[in-house]
Amino acid sequence: MTDKVPAPGPKSRPASSLGRRLFQAAALVVLVSAALAWVGYHRYVDPGPLAQDSTVIVSSRGGLQAMGQRLAEAGVVRGDIDFVAAVRITSALGVGSQVLKPGEYAFPAHVSLKDAVALLRSGKTVVHRLTIPEGLTSAQIVALIEAEPALSGTITEKPAEGSLLPETYFFGLNYGRAQMVERMQAAMRKAVDEIWAGRAPGVALKSPEEMVAMASLVEKETGVPAERPHIAAVFYNRLRLGMRLQSDPTVIYILTNGAGPLGRPLTHADLAVASPYNTYAVAGLPPGPIANPGREALRAVANPMASDDLYFVANGGGGHAFAATLAEHNRNVDKWRDLREKAQR
């Protein structure tokens, strides 16, 4: 044969081989993506690294990255990248807003990333409470407000005596001290208006201010709630007969200038101190409250019990013995003195 046979050309790859490789690559991508998604999901929903319940203050400064760093520093989340990714991905999926609310948050131990993000989205920050006992003076209440570390700012002017309602107040971190005083004053005005409007017919008071003044005396005279309407009745009876109220707390208020307890028994000289607040020396109600009465003392004055009693004295058991006559009262006083002497032996 004289014709030349051409050399064989390069073999072409079968189409099926190329498709197989593309499928394998795509499958690998899917598997890797699924694995990453599985890992990411469990990092999102599984218990987090926080060892114990913790309170963390989260600021809005610096955005999501700074929030994530703060939570990572506090041990709430594993890292800021996880946190930012969780917020952005869930937001893109329509699960929640990308806007997180700064504040003081209480995170339970091992809180998941999912729950931590949900808490910041909810804005359910730590709620602080300040409880004001009944019968404190305004100076004492201001001292409690100033001593509360979760409050901020200063009180520039002492509120008027009897203008603050004693109860429990709830607030968030850095709530203003002056704002707290305003809340207490608004609460007292509302309580006084409501109780004054519901006072019993024939109550011998000229104004809500007189009601607050008498309620402050009742509040300071007894720590037994059931006695308040009875003591109010005694004061009304004495006022009606032109008798002086002779309330020891008014003298203590004068001697301490409203700063708190006297720390010693009253003397006969104390009872003669010159002051319009001295109900041993001056007839009628004092010119203003001597403390901040609570709702129940106000209600007791607005709705006193029916009684002819004119006197009361400590009974040695935390309450008082009441009497309608001086002779009966003197016997009660003798009993109290005997109990006091026995206790001092």
C-alpha positions in Angstrom: 0.0 0.0 0.0 1.4 3.3 -1.0 -1.2 5.6 0.8 -0.1 7.0 4.1 -2.4 6.2 7.1 -3.0 9.4 9.2 -2.0 9.2 12.8 -4.9 8.9 15.2 -6.0 12.3 16.8 -6.6 13.0 20.5 -9.4 11.1 22.0 -12.4 13.3 23.0 -13.8 12.9 26.5 -17.2 11.3 26.6 -20.0 13.8 27.6 -21.0 11.4 30.3 -17.6 11.7 32.1 -17.8 15.6 32.2 -21.3 15.5 33.5 -20.4 13.1 36.2 -17.6 15.4 37.4 -19.9 18.4 37.4 -22.5 16.5 39.3 -19.9 15.3 41.9 -18.7 18.9 42.3 -22.2 20.2 42.8 -23.0 17.4 45.2 -19.9 18.3 47.2 -20.9 21.9 47.3 -24.4 20.9 48.5 -22.9 18.5 51.1 -20.5 21.2 52.4 -23.3 23.8 52.5 -25.6 21.4 54.3 -22.9 20.6 56.8 -22.1 24.3 57.4 -25.9 25.0 57.7 -26.2 22.1 60.2 -23.3 23.4 62.2 -24.6 26.9 62.0 -28.1 25.9 63.0 -26.9 24.1 66.1 -24.6 26.9 67.1 -27.8 29.1 66.8 -30.2 26.9 68.8 -27.9 24.8 71.1 -27.1 25.9 74.7 -24.6 28.7 74.8 -21.4 29.1 76.8 -22.8 31.2 79.6 -21.9 29.4 82.8 -24.3 31.2 85.2 -27.2 33.7 85.1 -25.7 37.1 84.2 -26.8 40.7 83.8 -25.2 42.5 80.9 -25.5 46.1 79.8 -25.6 46.3 76.0 -25.0 49.7 74.3 -26.2 50.7 70.9 -22.8 52.4 70.2 -20.8 50.7 67.5 -23.7 48.8 66.1 -24.1 45.0 65.8 -20.4 44.3 65.9 -19.9 46.1 69.2 -23.0 44.4 70.7 -21.6 41.1 69.6 -18.2 41.8 71.1 -19.8 42.9 74.4 -21.9 39.7 74.6 -18.8 37.6 73.7 -16.8 39.3 76.4 -19.5 38.5 78.9 -19.6 34.9 77.8 -23.2 35.1 76.5 -22.3 34.1 72.9 -19.3 32.3 71.4 -18.2 35.1 69.2 -19.3 38.4 67.7 -19.3 36.8 64.2 -21.9 34.3 65.2 -24.0 37.0 66.8 -23.9 39.3 63.8 -24.6 36.4 61.4 -27.5 35.3 63.4 -29.1 38.7 63.5 -28.6 39.4 59.8 -29.6 35.9 58.5 -32.8 35.7 60.6 -33.6 39.3 59.6 -33.2 38.4 56.0 -35.4 35.4 56.4 -38.1 37.6 58.0 -37.8 35.9 61.4 -37.1 39.2 63.2 -35.9 42.7 63.0 -32.3 43.7 62.6 -32.9 46.5 65.1 -31.8 45.5 68.6 -32.7 47.5 71.7 -29.9 48.6 74.0 -30.2 48.3 77.8 -29.6 46.0 80.8 -30.5 42.4 80.1 -30.7 39.3 82.3 -29.4 36.3 80.5 -30.0 32.8 82.0 -27.2 30.3 82.1 -26.5 28.5 78.8 -28.9 30.8 76.9 -28.9 29.9 73.2 -27.8 32.4 70.6 -31.4 32.2 69.3 -32.8 33.2 72.6 -30.2 35.9 73.3 -31.0 37.6 69.9 -34.7 37.3 70.6 -34.3 38.9 74.1 -32.4 41.9 72.5 -35.1 42.2 69.9 -37.9 42.2 72.6 -36.4 45.0 74.6 -37.4 43.2 77.8 -34.7 44.8 79.9 -34.1 44.3 83.7 -36.7 45.9 85.8 -35.5 47.4 89.1 -37.7 48.2 92.0 -37.6 50.8 94.8 -39.9 50.2 97.8 -40.8 53.3 99.9 -42.2 52.3 103.3 -45.1 54.3 104.7 -44.5 57.0 107.2 -41.0 58.2 106.1 -40.3 61.9 105.9 -39.4 63.4 102.6 -35.7 63.7 103.7 -35.7 59.9 104.4 -37.3 59.1 101.0 -34.8 61.3 99.2 -32.0 59.5 101.0 -33.4 56.1 99.7 -33.7 57.5 96.2 -30.1 58.8 96.3 -28.8 55.5 97.6 -30.4 53.5 94.7 -27.5 52.7 92.3 -29.7 51.9 89.3 -31.0 55.5 89.3 -29.1 58.4 87.8 -29.0 62.2 88.2 -29.5 64.3 91.2 -32.4 65.8 93.3 -31.8 69.5 93.5 -34.7 70.4 95.8 -36.2 68.4 98.7 -39.9 67.7 97.9 -42.6 69.0 100.3 -43.5 66.8 103.3 -46.5 64.6 102.5 -46.1 65.0 98.7 -44.6 61.5 98.0 -46.7 58.3 97.9 -45.1 55.4 99.6 -45.3 52.2 97.5 -43.1 50.1 95.2 -41.9 51.7 92.0 -40.5 49.9 89.0 -37.9 51.4 86.6 -35.2 50.6 84.2 -31.4 51.3 84.5 -30.4 55.0 84.7 -34.0 56.2 85.3 -33.7 59.7 86.6 -33.8 60.5 90.3 -35.7 63.7 89.7 -38.1 61.8 87.4 -38.7 59.3 90.2 -39.6 62.1 92.6 -42.0 63.5 90.0 -43.6 60.0 89.7 -44.1 59.8 93.5 -45.6 63.2 93.6 -48.0 62.4 90.7 -49.0 59.2 92.4 -49.7 61.0 95.7 -51.8 63.7 94.0 -53.9 61.0 92.3 -54.3 59.0 95.5 -55.3 62.0 97.5 -57.8 63.1 94.9 -59.5 59.7 94.7 -59.6 59.2 98.5 -60.8 62.7 99.2 -63.6 62.2 96.7 -64.7 59.1 98.5 -64.5 60.4 102.0 -67.4 59.7 104.5 -70.1 62.3 104.9 -69.5 64.6 107.8 -65.7 64.1 108.0 -64.5 67.3 109.7 -61.8 68.2 107.3 -61.6 71.4 105.3 -59.3 70.3 102.5 -57.3 67.4 101.0 -54.2 69.0 102.6 -55.7 68.6 106.1 -56.5 64.9 105.2 -52.8 64.4 104.4 -51.7 66.1 107.5 -53.9 64.0 109.8 -53.0 60.8 107.8 -49.4 61.5 108.5 -50.1 61.6 112.3 -52.1 58.3 112.0 -49.3 56.7 110.0 -46.7 57.6 112.6 -48.8 56.6 115.6 -49.3 53.0 114.7 -47.7 50.2 112.7 -50.9 48.1 113.0 -53.0 48.5 109.9 -56.3 47.6 111.7 -55.7 50.4 114.2 -55.5 53.3 111.7 -59.3 54.0 111.5 -59.6 53.8 115.3 -56.7 56.3 115.8 -58.3 58.6 113.2 -61.6 58.4 115.2 -59.7 59.4 118.4 -58.2 62.5 116.6 -61.6 63.5 115.2 -63.2 63.2 118.6 -60.5 65.3 120.3 -60.7 68.0 117.6 -64.5 68.1 117.9 -64.2 68.7 121.7 -61.4 71.2 121.4 -58.8 68.9 123.0 -55.2 69.0 121.9 -54.2 66.0 119.8 -51.1 65.4 122.0 -49.4 63.3 119.3 -45.8 62.3 120.2 -44.7 62.0 116.6 -45.3 65.7 116.0 -42.8 66.6 118.8 -40.3 64.1 117.4 -40.6 65.7 114.0 -39.8 69.1 115.5 -36.7 67.8 117.4 -35.3 65.8 114.4 -36.3 68.3 111.7 -37.8 65.4 109.9 -34.5 63.5 109.7 -35.7 60.3 111.3 -36.1 58.6 114.7 -35.2 60.6 117.8 -33.3 57.7 119.3 -34.4 58.4 122.9 -37.6 58.7 124.9 -39.4 62.1 124.9 -39.0 64.2 128.0 -41.4 66.7 129.6 -39.2 69.5 128.4 -39.6 68.1 124.8 -43.3 68.3 125.1 -43.1 72.0 125.7 -41.0 72.9 122.7 -42.2 76.0 120.9 -43.5 75.1 117.4 -46.7 75.2 115.5 -46.2 71.5 114.9 -46.3 70.7 118.7 -49.7 69.2 119.2 -49.1 69.2 123.0 -48.9 73.0 123.0 -51.1 74.0 120.0 -54.7 73.1 119.4 -55.8 71.6 116.1 -53.9 69.9 113.3 -50.3 70.8 112.6 -49.8 73.3 109.7 -48.7 70.4 107.5 -47.8 66.7 107.3 -45.0 65.3 109.4 -44.4 62.4 107.1 -45.6 60.8 103.9 -48.6 58.7 104.6 -49.6 55.6 102.6 -53.0 54.9 100.9 -54.4 53.0 103.9 -53.7 55.9 106.4 -55.3 58.3 104.0 -58.4 56.0 103.7 -58.5 55.6 107.5 -58.7 59.4 107.9 -61.3 59.7 105.1 -63.4 56.9 106.6 -62.7 56.7 110.3 -64.4 54.0 112.5 -67.3 54.9 114.7 -65.9 55.3 118.3 -66.3 57.5 121.4 -62.6 56.9 122.4 -60.5 59.9 123.2 -57.3 58.3 124.3 -54.8 55.6 123.4 -51.5 54.3 124.8 -49.2 51.5 123.8 -50.3 48.1 125.1 -46.9 46.5 125.1 -47.8 44.1 122.3 -47.1 46.4 119.4 -50.6 47.9 119.4 -52.6 50.3 121.5 -55.1 50.3 124.3 -58.0 52.7 123.7 -60.2 54.5 126.2 -63.2 56.8 126.2 -62.5 58.3 129.6 -59.5 59.7 131.4 -59.8 57.3 134.3 -59.8 54.3 131.9 -56.9 55.8 130.0 -54.9 56.2 133.2 -55.4 52.6 134.1 -54.1 51.7 130.6 -51.1 53.9 131.2 -50.4 52.2 134.5 -50.5 48.8 132.8 -48.1 50.0 130.1 -45.7 51.3 132.6 -45.7 48.1 134.5 -45.0 46.2 131.4 -42.1 48.5 130.5 -40.6 48.2 133.9 -40.7 44.4 133.8 -39.1 44.5 130.4 -36.3 46.7 131.7 -35.4 44.4 134.6 
